[in-house]
């Protein structure tokens, strides 16, 4: 047997040895009992088996009272911010695998803001609602919010002065 034929035969044996007859033609992985998924998660998010993301201030939202923090939040978390930001009652009202919804109330006569990235924002009668995906940023009056990561039922949010 020539060298090239021997190589081709070894390659064929290696390919056939890697096949599992139980999945022939199904397109399924050989071991589907593990429950492992091959789908990709949204950027900045992790599967439910990943540990919660790390935030510089942990879950201590009181760190936000000075207008600068990075905290781990869940739906229902109220985030205190200074009055100088001209917003109040800032709350994480909902959290899904791909979005964090934050609501609050504008203080004073002015209201204004916007967002970049995967986001939606609205304001009616002084109440604002902002929905942000991972890596997105929004401003409302003097408040800037950035969603750093979303993981399971938690998200890392950065609070800073706008501008």
Backbone as CSV, one residue per row, in Angstrom:
resi,resn,N_x,N_y,N_z,CA_x,CA_y,CA_z,C_x,C_y,C_z
1,UNK,0.843,-1.160,0.000,0.000,0.000,0.000,0.892,1.228,0.000
2,UNK,0.539,2.190,-0.843,1.325,3.403,-0.905,1.021,4.291,0.293
3,UNK,1.922,5.217,0.518,1.823,6.120,1.665,0.551,6.958,1.607
4,UNK,0.170,7.503,0.453,-1.018,8.354,0.336,-2.287,7.545,0.579
5,UNK,-2.320,6.264,0.138,-3.485,5.416,0.373,-3.612,5.079,1.852
6,UNK,-2.491,4.835,2.503,-2.506,4.537,3.937,-3.020,5.750,4.728
7,UNK,-2.584,6.929,4.336,-3.027,8.156,5.013,-4.533,8.329,4.837
8,UNK,-5.041,8.121,3.610,-6.466,8.259,3.333,-7.275,7.241,4.136
9,UNK,-6.766,6.023,4.256,-7.448,4.989,5.021,-7.496,5.350,6.507
10,UNK,-6.392,5.862,7.037,-6.367,6.278,8.446,-7.329,7.439,8.687
11,UNK,-7.407,8.367,7.761,-8.323,9.491,7.891,-9.769,9.009,7.896
12,UNK,-10.091,8.063,7.013,-11.434,7.509,6.943,-11.786,6.783,8.238
13,UNK,-10.863,6.023,8.782,-11.092,5.315,10.050,-11.327,6.318,11.179
14,UNK,-10.556,7.382,11.195,-10.713,8.400,12.238,-12.071,9.071,12.142
15,UNK,-12.531,9.355,10.936,-13.837,9.983,10.744,-14.948,9.053,11.190
16,UNK,-14.857,7.792,10.763,-15.892,6.829,11.118,-15.897,6.541,12.613
17,UNK,-14.763,6.557,13.259,-14.694,6.301,14.697,-15.369,7.415,15.484
18,UNK,-15.403,8.625,14.948,-16.028,9.752,15.633,-17.532,9.796,15.481
19,UNK,-18.113,8.966,14.609,-19.556,8.971,14.395,-20.245,8.118,15.438
20,UNK,-21.458,8.497,15.816,-22.271,7.741,16.759,-23.514,7.313,16.007
21,UNK,-23.718,6.042,15.866,-24.831,5.524,15.078,-26.181,5.960,15.636
22,UNK,-26.265,6.273,16.949,-27.547,6.657,17.535,-28.023,8.014,17.070
23,UNK,-27.147,8.839,16.498,-27.564,10.166,16.038,-27.554,10.278,14.537
24,UNK,-27.333,9.184,13.844,-27.213,9.214,12.392,-28.468,9.812,11.770
25,UNK,-28.259,10.890,11.029,-29.348,11.515,10.307,-30.211,12.441,11.147
26,UNK,-30.003,12.496,12.470,-30.875,13.338,13.287,-30.370,14.764,13.391
27,UNK,-29.075,14.977,13.196,-28.509,16.301,13.337,-28.345,16.707,14.796
28,UNK,-28.700,15.821,15.733,-28.596,16.127,17.163,-27.229,15.741,17.672
29,UNK,-26.768,16.384,18.743,-25.507,15.993,19.337,-25.613,14.576,19.869
30,UNK,-24.487,13.867,19.952,-24.482,12.491,20.403,-25.024,12.373,21.815
31,UNK,-24.729,13.328,22.713,-25.200,13.265,24.084,-26.121,14.441,24.339
32,UNK,-27.399,14.277,24.037,-28.337,15.371,24.245,-28.938,15.326,25.634
33,UNK,-28.585,14.327,26.452,-29.132,14.230,27.790,-28.519,15.230,28.748
34,UNK,-27.402,15.837,28.398,-26.750,16.787,29.300,-27.521,18.082,29.404
35,UNK,-28.405,18.364,28.449,-29.182,19.594,28.479,-28.382,20.800,28.028
36,UNK,-27.157,20.594,27.579,-26.320,21.714,27.154,-26.904,22.329,25.897
37,UNK,-26.847,23.607,25.825,-27.390,24.334,24.693,-26.252,24.912,23.871
38,UNK,-26.428,24.940,22.577,-25.412,25.509,21.704,-25.810,26.882,21.215
39,UNK,-26.897,27.431,21.725,-27.305,28.760,21.286,-26.442,29.792,21.972
40,UNK,-26.242,30.904,21.299,-25.414,31.941,21.893,-26.287,32.917,22.670
41,UNK,-25.728,33.439,23.749,-26.442,34.397,24.589,-26.222,35.801,24.041
42,UNK,-27.116,36.739,24.391,-26.920,38.122,23.965,-25.618,38.674,24.513
43,UNK,-24.994,39.643,23.824,-23.749,40.207,24.308,-23.909,40.741,25.721
44,UNK,-22.912,40.484,26.555,-22.943,40.985,27.922,-23.805,40.170,28.859
45,UNK,-24.392,39.077,28.394,-25.208,38.259,29.278,-24.614,36.870,29.391
46,UNK,-25.071,36.143,30.390,-24.540,34.825,30.667,-25.690,33.876,30.907
47,UNK,-25.449,32.569,30.702,-26.457,31.565,30.973,-26.745,31.471,32.462
48,UNK,-27.810,30.764,32.823,-28.225,30.700,34.210,-27.231,29.952,35.091
49,UNK,-26.325,29.169,34.500,-25.360,28.442,35.306,-24.126,29.277,35.626
50,UNK,-23.991,30.416,35.017,-22.848,31.286,35.276,-23.025,31.963,36.631
51,UNK,-21.934,32.218,37.336,-22.051,32.943,38.598,-22.505,34.370,38.325
52,UNK,-23.126,35.023,39.322,-23.561,36.398,39.089,-22.373,37.287,38.763
53,UNK,-22.592,38.295,37.957,-21.491,39.185,37.607,-21.034,39.975,38.823
54,UNK,-19.834,40.511,38.741,-19.258,41.288,39.832,-19.501,42.775,39.600
55,UNK,-19.935,43.468,40.642,-20.105,44.918,40.596,-19.200,45.527,41.655
56,UNK,-18.587,46.645,41.350,-17.633,47.277,42.263,-18.236,47.530,43.650
57,UNK,-19.521,47.929,43.697,-20.175,48.205,44.980,-21.075,47.071,45.436
58,UNK,-20.976,45.911,44.770,-21.805,44.770,45.149,-23.281,45.103,45.021
59,UNK,-24.062,44.730,46.030,-25.503,45.015,46.023,-25.827,46.236,46.877
60,UNK,-24.829,46.967,47.307,-25.008,48.117,48.201,-25.430,49.358,47.403
61,UNK,-26.731,49.454,47.130,-27.230,50.576,46.336,-27.070,51.913,47.061
62,UNK,-26.860,51.902,48.363,-26.622,53.151,49.096,-25.398,53.873,48.545
63,UNK,-24.492,53.135,47.912,-23.307,53.742,47.295,-23.694,54.705,46.169
64,UNK,-24.899,54.582,45.643,-25.358,55.433,44.547,-25.821,56.804,45.022
65,UNK,-25.987,56.973,46.322,-26.522,58.223,46.867,-25.646,59.427,46.534
66,UNK,-24.362,59.192,46.239,-23.485,60.313,45.858,-23.462,60.535,44.346
67,UNK,-24.195,59.712,43.593,-24.287,59.898,42.148,-23.320,59.068,41.335
68,UNK,-22.516,58.248,42.002,-21.565,57.379,41.278,-21.527,56.013,41.944
69,UNK,-21.832,54.971,41.162,-21.754,53.611,41.705,-21.807,52.602,40.561
70,UNK,-21.469,51.384,40.906,-21.647,50.235,40.023,-22.214,49.143,40.910
71,UNK,-23.492,48.799,40.706,-24.190,47.892,41.610,-24.851,46.736,40.878
72,UNK,-25.019,45.641,41.619,-25.737,44.471,41.137,-27.186,44.624,41.586
73,UNK,-28.123,44.613,40.635,-29.525,44.863,40.944,-30.418,43.738,40.431
74,UNK,-31.619,43.685,40.998,-32.672,42.780,40.552,-33.930,43.602,40.350
75,UNK,-34.953,43.017,39.749,-36.228,43.716,39.589,-36.732,44.120,40.966
76,UNK,-37.196,45.354,41.079,-37.701,45.871,42.344,-36.685,46.681,43.130
77,UNK,-35.420,46.689,42.690,-34.381,47.441,43.394,-34.570,48.932,43.189
78,UNK,-34.647,49.676,44.297,-34.696,51.138,44.249,-33.263,51.655,44.320
79,UNK,-32.946,52.625,43.485,-31.583,53.169,43.410,-31.624,54.627,43.871
80,UNK,-31.042,54.919,45.042,-31.033,56.308,45.501,-30.019,57.126,44.721
81,UNK,-30.435,58.312,44.308,-29.524,59.219,43.600,-29.678,60.610,44.216
82,UNK,-28.659,61.459,44.106,-28.756,62.798,44.701,-29.780,63.677,43.975
83,UNK,-30.383,64.587,44.719,-31.380,65.506,44.149,-30.795,66.347,43.015
84,UNK,-29.475,66.562,43.046,-28.828,67.371,42.007,-28.966,66.754,40.611
85,UNK,-29.315,65.465,40.531,-29.509,64.808,39.232,-30.897,65.103,38.662
86,UNK,-31.744,65.764,39.447,-33.091,66.142,39.016,-33.965,64.963,38.612
87,UNK,-33.761,63.830,39.293,-34.629,62.663,39.152,-34.811,62.053,40.539
88,UNK,-35.898,61.296,40.707,-36.145,60.610,41.973,-36.899,59.316,41.696
89,UNK,-37.031,58.508,42.724,-37.758,57.241,42.638,-37.237,56.358,41.512
90,UNK,-35.922,56.314,41.344,-35.303,55.496,40.296,-35.368,54.041,40.756
91,UNK,-36.037,53.205,39.966,-36.278,51.813,40.352,-36.085,50.887,39.156
92,UNK,-35.486,49.723,39.392,-35.429,48.672,38.373,-36.804,48.006,38.412
93,UNK,-37.640,48.324,37.448,-39.018,47.822,37.474,-39.162,46.438,36.845
94,UNK,-38.257,46.073,35.953,-38.309,44.747,35.319,-36.920,44.373,34.824
95,UNK,-36.670,43.065,34.775,-35.384,42.570,34.291,-35.626,41.253,33.570
96,UNK,-35.202,41.186,32.321,-35.314,39.948,31.545,-33.909,39.502,31.144
97,UNK,-33.821,38.448,30.368,-32.512,37.948,29.913,-31.758,38.966,29.073
98,UNK,-32.491,39.877,28.439,-31.826,40.785,27.515,-32.060,42.268,27.785
99,UNK,-32.915,42.612,28.764,-33.210,44.032,29.000,-33.452,44.314,30.473
100,UNK,-33.073,45.533,30.851,-33.356,46.063,32.182,-34.258,47.270,31.980
101,UNK,-35.393,47.296,32.671,-36.307,48.431,32.580,-36.215,49.231,33.871
102,UNK,-35.960,50.515,33.732,-35.778,51.413,34.862,-36.812,52.524,34.746
103,UNK,-37.483,52.798,35.853,-38.469,53.868,35.885,-38.072,54.888,36.941
104,UNK,-38.640,56.072,36.827,-38.373,57.123,37.804,-39.216,58.335,37.514
105,UNK,-38.917,59.394,38.243,-39.686,60.625,38.126,-38.729,61.805,37.992
106,UNK,-39.005,62.687,37.034,-38.209,63.901,36.863,-38.581,64.903,37.949
107,UNK,-37.588,65.622,38.462,-37.800,66.648,39.474,-37.578,68.004,38.820
108,UNK,-38.447,68.943,39.109,-38.306,70.273,38.535,-39.086,70.409,37.246
109,UNK,-38.816,71.493,36.551,-39.551,71.809,35.325,-38.950,71.184,34.085
110,UNK,-37.723,70.723,34.183,-37.051,70.189,32.995,-37.091,68.667,32.989
111,UNK,-37.215,68.121,31.805,-37.026,66.686,31.635,-36.436,66.480,30.263
112,UNK,-35.437,65.666,30.225,-34.803,65.401,28.943,-33.799,64.282,29.068
113,UNK,-33.583,63.612,27.981,-32.630,62.520,27.983,-32.642,61.795,26.663
114,UNK,-31.980,60.704,26.637,-31.903,59.888,25.438,-31.154,58.612,25.757
115,UNK,-30.954,57.799,24.743,-30.236,56.547,24.981,-29.484,56.113,23.723
116,UNK,-28.485,55.266,23.942,-27.699,54.696,22.851,-27.583,53.195,23.069
117,UNK,-27.473,52.465,21.985,-27.378,51.009,22.066,-28.760,50.393,21.916
118,UNK,-28.960,49.238,22.533,-30.249,48.550,22.499,-31.120,49.176,23.578
119,UNK,-31.942,50.146,23.201,-32.680,50.878,24.227,-33.954,51.502,23.697
120,UNK,-34.833,51.807,24.634,-36.049,52.569,24.389,-36.214,53.483,25.593
121,UNK,-36.656,54.693,25.361,-36.933,55.585,26.486,-38.172,56.400,26.187
122,UNK,-38.924,56.700,27.246,-40.110,57.534,27.098,-40.318,58.312,28.386
123,UNK,-41.023,59.428,28.260,-41.308,60.275,29.410,-42.686,60.882,29.228
124,UNK,-43.521,60.739,30.261,-44.874,61.286,30.225,-45.212,61.860,31.587
125,UNK,-45.650,63.107,31.604,-46.064,63.758,32.848,-45.010,63.647,33.947
126,UNK,-43.757,63.762,33.585,-42.679,63.720,34.558,-42.198,62.339,34.939
127,UNK,-42.865,61.296,34.462,-42.436,59.924,34.726,-41.655,59.409,33.529
128,UNK,-40.513,58.781,33.804,-39.741,58.237,32.693,-39.622,56.725,32.809
129,UNK,-39.425,56.102,31.650,-39.238,54.654,31.556,-38.139,54.418,30.539
130,UNK,-37.125,53.665,30.945,-35.980,53.385,30.083,-35.758,51.879,30.062
131,UNK,-35.669,51.283,28.888,-35.359,49.859,28.737,-34.013,49.757,28.030
132,UNK,-33.058,49.094,28.675,-31.692,49.020,28.160,-31.215,47.577,28.033
133,UNK,-30.542,47.283,26.936,-29.856,46.013,26.779,-28.435,46.138,27.329
134,UNK,-27.750,45.023,27.443,-26.367,45.028,27.945,-25.493,45.905,27.060
135,UNK,-24.691,46.746,27.697,-23.796,47.642,26.978,-24.442,48.932,26.530
136,UNK,-25.714,49.132,26.852,-26.436,50.339,26.437,-26.387,51.400,27.530
137,UNK,-26.602,52.662,27.118,-26.540,53.772,28.048,-27.731,54.696,27.824
138,UNK,-28.203,55.308,28.928,-29.288,56.281,28.839,-29.006,57.438,29.785
139,UNK,-29.552,58.604,29.432,-29.491,59.760,30.319,-30.908,60.268,30.549
140,UNK,-31.130,60.798,31.723,-32.386,61.462,32.058,-32.020,62.589,33.001
141,UNK,-32.261,63.824,32.542,-31.819,65.012,33.273,-30.343,64.865,33.616
142,UNK,-29.969,64.862,34.898,-28.557,64.777,35.272,-28.057,63.379,35.556
143,UNK,-28.865,62.357,35.251,-28.531,60.956,35.542,-28.080,60.235,34.279
144,UNK,-26.974,59.507,34.385,-26.532,58.621,33.301,-26.531,57.196,33.833
145,UNK,-27.139,56.282,33.096,-27.216,54.866,33.464,-26.588,54.034,32.360
146,UNK,-25.783,53.065,32.745,-25.212,52.118,31.798,-25.460,50.715,32.316
147,UNK,-25.980,49.836,31.468,-26.129,48.432,31.836,-24.857,47.729,31.375
148,UNK,-24.055,47.316,32.344,-22.788,46.650,32.038,-23.005,45.198,31.624
149,UNK,-23.804,44.457,32.416,-24.047,43.039,32.152,-25.432,42.656,32.642
150,UNK,-25.976,41.612,32.021,-27.220,41.003,32.485,-26.937,39.519,32.638
151,UNK,-27.291,38.953,33.795,-27.062,37.522,34.046,-28.220,36.974,34.866
152,UNK,-29.021,36.112,34.249,-30.148,35.521,34.961,-31.112,36.593,35.439
153,UNK,-31.326,36.652,36.766,-32.268,37.639,37.316,-31.537,38.857,37.896
154,UNK,-30.279,39.066,37.502,-29.473,40.189,38.009,-28.830,40.954,36.863
155,UNK,-28.479,42.199,37.163,-27.770,43.025,36.182,-26.807,43.931,36.920
156,UNK,-25.710,44.282,36.264,-24.771,45.268,36.794,-25.072,46.579,36.101
157,UNK,-25.391,47.594,36.922,-25.733,48.921,36.419,-24.729,49.925,36.965
158,UNK,-24.288,50.809,36.086,-23.401,51.889,36.493,-24.215,53.189,36.498
159,UNK,-24.121,53.917,37.605,-24.786,55.212,37.753,-23.714,56.277,37.796
160,UNK,-23.918,57.362,37.051,-22.962,58.470,37.019,-23.707,59.745,36.633
161,UNK,-23.083,60.897,36.881,-23.688,62.147,36.413,-23.695,62.201,34.884
162,UNK,-24.758,62.720,34.295,-24.822,62.873,32.839,-23.883,63.997,32.413
163,UNK,-23.402,63.882,31.215,-22.603,64.965,30.659,-21.215,64.670,30.615
